[in-house]
Amino acid sequence: MTDHATWIPTDIDVERASPARVYDYLLGGSWNFDIDRMMAQAAIDRMPWVRELARHNRQFLTRAVRFCADAGIRQFLDLGSGMPTAKSVHEIARETDPRARVVYVEQEPVAVAHGGLILAGVDGVEMIGADMRDVDVVLNHPTTAALLDFDEPIAVLMASSLHYVLDAEEAVRTVERYMEAVVPGSYFVLSHISDSGADGADEVNRLVELSKTTSSAGVARSREWIEGLLGGLEVAEPGVVYTSQWRPDTRLQLVRELPAHSSLLAAVARKP
Ligand SMILES: C[S@@+](CC[C@H](N)C(=O)[O-])C[C@H]1O[C@@H](n2cnc3c(N)ncnc32)[C@H](O)[C@@H]1O
């Protein structure tokens, strides 16, 4: 492991894998421990395309943030943001407008510690250590209040994070509460693991079982449930599709790979 000893919080459990660090490892990052790498290998054993899943999700997030920025969005609330490494949301948004503001919300202490280091000195971008289900805590947090203007549109991002909210009603209510808090013209960006695909559903379910041994268990949901979250919103073309199919940069991506191997359904929707 890289020598991160100077910033690792003393209270974290390094004996239990964490989704944020496993995901970082799958994307080629180094902010992870042996236990996370072992978990990543166990995930690959259960779903051989799990690295592609992570890569497709991250690329979807990149395209979705660009899409929102092109639509005029300058504020982003990234819920379950993970490590702000590689190209993170603020870097992507700031390619369109360097004044774009981002609040990252993450519950994993290592990701928060890492975020604090990376973002130190970056104006208009902060990370909050919080559980995104605590909607009032996130919305009333002094950092949120300082950075985000709720009288202007905001993109609410839940990329590969809502499936860690196990209670289905709580998940729906969490989305509703954030979308109620933002003005018309705001956006909702979602990717969520699904076992609806005929191809790959067994592997998805094996991965979900494995997640129960980490600090956050996940749950796969049906296409219908995911589409139901978007009721009342204007879903942008091409609708609810696998991450790799959402406005891909090149057609090549589609012909080369089985779309279902993204294993996460994705959508971008506007609050009318
Ligand atoms: C697979 S990563 C996705 C990271 C990033 N959003 C992306 O799509 O590239 C999921 C992240 O959600 C975080 N997470 C899960 N449940 C959460 C919760 N209730 N509140 C805040 N973060 C959460 C995990 O710690 C993890 O970092």
The ligand as an SDF file (V2000), in Angstrom:
LIG
                    3D

 27 29  0  0  0  0  0  0  0  0999 V2000
  -19.4650    2.5800   -5.5390 C   0  0  0  0  0  0  0  0  0  0  0  0
  -19.0610    4.0700   -4.7430 S   0  0  0  0  0  0  0  0  0  0  0  0
  -19.5260    5.2720   -5.9620 C   0  0  0  0  0  0  0  0  0  0  0  0
  -18.7090    6.5390   -5.9030 C   0  0  0  0  0  0  0  0  0  0  0  0
  -19.1270    7.6260   -6.9050 C   0  0  0  0  0  0  0  0  0  0  0  0
  -20.4480    8.1270   -6.6060 N   0  0  0  0  0  0  0  0  0  0  0  0
  -19.0840    7.1380   -8.3310 C   0  0  0  0  0  0  0  0  0  0  0  0
  -20.1420    6.8020   -8.8630 O   0  0  0  0  0  0  0  0  0  0  0  0
  -18.0070    7.0700   -8.9110 O   0  0  0  0  0  0  0  0  0  0  0  0
  -20.3900    4.2220   -3.5730 C   0  0  0  0  0  0  0  0  0  0  0  0
  -20.0930    5.2080   -2.4490 C   0  0  0  0  0  0  0  0  0  0  0  0
  -21.2850    5.5130   -1.7230 O   0  0  0  0  0  0  0  0  0  0  0  0
  -20.9180    5.6500   -0.3600 C   0  0  0  0  0  0  0  0  0  0  0  0
  -22.1270    5.4920    0.4450 N   0  0  0  0  0  0  0  0  0  0  0  0
  -22.8870    4.3840    0.5600 C   0  0  0  0  0  0  0  0  0  0  0  0
  -23.9230    4.6280    1.3760 N   0  0  0  0  0  0  0  0  0  0  0  0
  -23.8380    5.9200    1.7630 C   0  0  0  0  0  0  0  0  0  0  0  0
  -24.6240    6.7480    2.6190 C   0  0  0  0  0  0  0  0  0  0  0  0
  -25.7210    6.2910    3.2130 N   0  0  0  0  0  0  0  0  0  0  0  0
  -24.2300    8.0280    2.7960 N   0  0  0  0  0  0  0  0  0  0  0  0
  -23.1070    8.5070    2.2060 C   0  0  0  0  0  0  0  0  0  0  0  0
  -22.3190    7.7500    1.3960 N   0  0  0  0  0  0  0  0  0  0  0  0
  -22.6770    6.4760    1.1770 C   0  0  0  0  0  0  0  0  0  0  0  0
  -19.9030    4.5630   -0.1560 C   0  0  0  0  0  0  0  0  0  0  0  0
  -19.1140    4.7930    1.0000 O   0  0  0  0  0  0  0  0  0  0  0  0
  -19.1080    4.6600   -1.4490 C   0  0  0  0  0  0  0  0  0  0  0  0
  -18.0380    5.5620   -1.3450 O   0  0  0  0  0  0  0  0  0  0  0  0
  1  2  1  0
  2  3  1  0
  2 10  1  0
  3  4  1  0
  4  5  1  0
  5  6  1  0
  5  7  1  0
  7  8  2  0
  7  9  1  0
 10 11  1  0
 11 12  1  0
 11 26  1  0
 12 13  1  0
 13 14  1  0
 13 24  1  0
 14 15  1  0
 14 23  1  0
 15 16  2  0
 16 17  1  0
 17 18  1  0
 17 23  2  0
 18 19  1  0
 18 20  2  0
 20 21  1  0
 21 22  2  0
 22 23  1  0
 24 25  1  0
 24 26  1  0
 26 27  1  0
M  CHG  2   2   1   9  -1
M  END
$$$$
